Amino acid sequence: MPLQKNRVPYFRFCLFLGAWLCLNACAPLWMPKKDVDEIHTAAHRADARSRVFLGELYEFGAGVDENPLIAAQWYQLAAKQNNADAQYYLGVLYERGNVIRRNSNESLNWLFKAAEQGHEQARILLAVIYLKDKNRRPEFAKRIRQHRLRAERGNAQAQYIMGWIYEDGVGLPVNSAEAQNWYRKAARQGNARAAWALGNLYLKINAAPANLRQSLAWYEQGASKDLKAQVKLYRLHQQGAPAANPRQAEKWRAIIARNTDPQLDAYLKRQRMVVQSQRMRHPALALRACRRLSEIDPAYNEVSDLCDRLRGQIDDKTAADVNRAQAAVAKKDWTDFGNLLSNLVAADFDTDRFRRLIGTAWRMIDDENRAIEKTAGQRLGLLETALRSDAYRKKNAAQIPAWIRSFKNTLAQGLREHPADEGLLAIAAKGRSVIAGLERKLKAPPPPPPEPEMTAEIPEEPLADAEPGDEEFRQAQDLFDNGQFEQAADLFEKAAKMRGFQNIAGAYLYLGISHLARIDPADVNEARKLHLKGLASFQNALRFDNDISLPEGYDKYQTVFEEARDTLR
């Protein structure tokens, strides 16, 4: 009888043991404790890659107690060392505000830093933030203006940034042709990230073998400096696609082996271990490891099937919300669209699905902006006619103020939604010039009535002398209004230096604008000289009149004007 009583607990023990053995046979064990300890040690020794890895372990509770706040601290340390993954994760944490206090400025700063190093998810998430949050669009426009100015002056990094801004729709409509144009300019100056990006673009449009050849050529340009490009070349040649060469695969495999140190080998081994052991417990963590391995591990094919399944899992989780966001775009329900995107902000998402969503949204937005641009252009046409024709201006003098208001309101509507839109900005700049000239003409006193004819001759009285410099200043204004800035500059400078001239400050102010208006970004040296001349002229204007300000329509030179004011303080 005692033996009979012990059979039930014994049976339960055997059942438990069998289940435990089965589970462990189905799912690989987590990495040994000594590996986790080594990651801790390397992180404390300021190894950025180990700090990111340790942050992920704490974020998901893999091998350590889950603690998102400690994870954020490790990400921050690595982000300050310029690690793109850490910058991206930190940006997401600041954006979501569920671990650390939400801070939109910090979010954008870290996401832009990651994107500028080529982090694909950071770029796409920036595009999502732009589309969902109208209040932050002016900050995007400011950054785009700064990067465009540097890019037009020939800065390779800024040209690379303009490339991904166009590729992923970060504040500007998705435009592959513009992206290729800027990437190519940067790559020709030796920018390895731009060469990598060009290779990726040619693979995306891989309908013909010629595109693969182009892709291989651009990857090779950046391969001397970039492990990702070396691994990509090895894999493309290994796959035996058209234009690939198996011998080249062996060449790149040997180059990778020479450049791989023991620390990188250990890192890749642990990343593969994460994929194997965490795919069931923490699929998002395993997918992060997949992304890294796909970029820098020549043996990625060992886990590629698992990674494909993980991507499918992540995609399934967001598919319904992404589809609803697509439907909201089709209905032009931008409020619902923004709300749905807010729900989708996370560190791990399907990049291809998000790219399609962003592209669809930008096509709808661009159609709306072009309609606004067309309406504004029609209204500007009326103002241009009034500027050119005295008779038309006189006939419609009562309506012109309403035309100006209508034009400004139409543009304000578009630029409020998308402050970096190139078409709207171009028509706004033209409109400011036309309105400024029109308002000057409307304020001009009417010509005096003709003198009645005299039958008797009377002696002519001598005319009063004009004030010194007035005639030169008037002539300069006429040239300035007609866009003849170089001739106008000579006369403004002459008027400012004439003894007895009263409006010296105004002459220097317009002289500065005349210099800046002639800047051609393609001629870097001349552009620098004209910028300095404009700055000096503004300083002189402020010396004579500290309260002077730029005339209406020329606020694009406000930055230089403020620089002049600051240097005088």
DASULFEN-V21483 format. One record per helix or strand. SS is the DSSP state (H for helix, E for strand). FROM is the first residue (numbers start at 1). TO is the last residue. Records with the same first field share a line. If there is no record, write none. Layout:
BEGIN
SS=FROM-TO ; FROM-TO
END
This chain:
BEGIN
H=2-26 ; 33-44 ; 48-60 ; 68-80 ; 84-96 ; 104-116 ; 120-132 ; 134-152 ; 156-168 ; 176-187 ; 192-204 ; 209-223 ; 227-238 ; 246-259 ; 262-278 ; 283-296 ; 300-302 ; 304-330 ; 334-344 ; 351-388 ; 390-395 ; 397-417 ; 422-443 ; 470-481 ; 485-496 ; 504-517 ; 524-544 ; 555-568
END
